[in-house]
Structures are given as structure tokens and as C-alpha cells.
């Protein structure tokens, strides 16, 4: 059952944020959810289709433009824990408008952290960041790996993270950092690889695979990530970073083949291979030993189970899928 904590989620319309909001609601927590856009279609909000929206109170607040509204919300609601999923997050697109990525992920983030530093009710601030800050790496990476970002997105996240390190050092600001492997699950945006493959296969369209899918990743179900995030929010050591990852390595091609096999389709009939994208890390594998030993977390979804979960979701919203956005839409 829920404890005394009250959670404020920033970026609650993101896939990760929406799933975490639902995860908290299922455990009986009082959840405040904010995002810069109105709530999207129910298919992207697990708390809607799981009938838990009574536990999640949504407010539209844009961190780039409306920190005063956030300040008022903090004063009125007094959350104890703030979990920040809000970021400009696309790697490829960050080359097109690098200043937008810097604005959201660095300048607006610093303004937010100034606001939170002066809010007296904060017990823990969970900063959801990314393994992209390490660049392309060899072997299993621990939390103390040096930053070596190779895209504007990764540079912007590294800068935001480094700023927060100074806040911890100077002000004892109660930050904990999370970096997760490739997340997936029901409700993910349709341009991400797992839902994109499922939707293409169900609808009989061709799936374009950049670089032939040679990149190796660990895919982790967002429910497992939400469980880890809650443990870190409650018991993680202030100032520390925690990797959230499994140990099941898979190439993008092998993942796509697994999904197509589950749907009774062949790779050849469904996929066309495109060129590799610039600055694309060929592999990053996060070692989650610290999270497992310090906080007793473990992942529970195998990739096969997780794919079944996303397929069931796609079938549930099958009639709505043609109306939903299939491409990333950039907002400055």
C-alpha cells in the first residue's frame, strides 16, 4: 500500500511518464501529472485504459514557458517526490534543431532545478536521463563511466546531468539519476521499433530498418523500469546514478524477426533495409548490478512476454491505430 509520499510527474504524456503514473496509481499513490501538451489518445495512457485515471490528476504545464504555474502547483499540492521524464528526446532529429534540445534539456532544466532547490517540501528529485551520454561503449557499462556524447541530444543531456551534479555538491540537492536501457511496452509511441514493427506487420506495410538492424541493444519492459524507478525514488542514495537494464542482448534485426515470427510473418516480406543514421551508437549495454544489489530490484518480463504484451495492446486499440500519429512531431 502507498506510503506518505506524494508524487509529481513531469513529462507525464511521455511513454515512460504515463506508464510510471499508472504504476503508482495501481499501488494507491496520489499522482500529480504534468506535461506541456494535453493528454493524448487513451491508447497512450495506461491509467486511462486500466481505469485508474481517478488516481492521476493531470495539469498542462510547459516547463519551457510556464514555471510560475509549476511553482503554484508545488505550493498548493506539496508533493514530496518529483520524477522528471520531460525532455526533447529524439536522437536523429536533434541534428536539425540543436538549439531546441539545448533550450529544453539544459536551460529550462536549470531553471526548473533552481525552482525545486528553493521548494522546501522536496524529499527526492528523480532525474530520468539517458545512456546516450556515454557515447558508443564497449562491454557492460557501470554508472561511473565517463561522458562521451556524440549527438546534440546526448550533449544536451550530459550538460543537464553535469549541472545537477554541481547542485548536489553545492546545495545537497536531493537528486538521484536513472538511466535505462531501451524501454518498450504497451502505450509506446508508434514510431518506436517494437510498436512500429507490430503495426506494420498487422497492417501489411513495409518496415524500413536503418543499417539493416545491426545495432545491439537490451530492451526492457516499462513496467520493470517503473518498479525500479519507484525503488530508486524511495531508497536510492542521494547524488547517485542507477542503471536500469536487463542482460538479454538482442540486435534490432533479431528483435524484428522475433516480433514478425510471433505474428506469423517473414522478415523478407515485411522489411526494407535503409542506410545507417549519423552518430548512431552501435551498442550500449548498461550494467544494472548496483540497482540489483543495493535496492533488490530484478526484471520480470522476458522479451517474448513483453512482445506478447505489446501485441495484446495493439489488438485492443486496433480500430484506433490508423488515426494515431505514426511519426515523431517536433515541438520547439
Secondary structure, 3 states (H helix, E strand, C coil): CCCCCEEEEECCCCHHHHHHHHHHHHCCCEEEEEECCCCCCHHHCHHHHCCCHHHEEEEECCCCCCHHHHHHHHHHHCCCEEEECCCCCCCHHHHCCHHHHHHHHHHHHHHHHHHHHCCCCCCEEEEEEEHHHHCCCCCEECCCCCCCCCCHHHHHHHHHHHHHHHHHHHHCCCEEEEEECEEECCCCCCCCHHHHHHHHHHHCCCEEEEHHHCCEEEEEEHHHHHHHHHHHHHHCCCCCEEEECCCCEEEHHHHHHHHHHHCCCCHHHHEEEECCCCCCCCECEECCHHHHHHHCCCCCCCHHHHHHHHHHHHHHCHHHHCCCCCCCCCCC
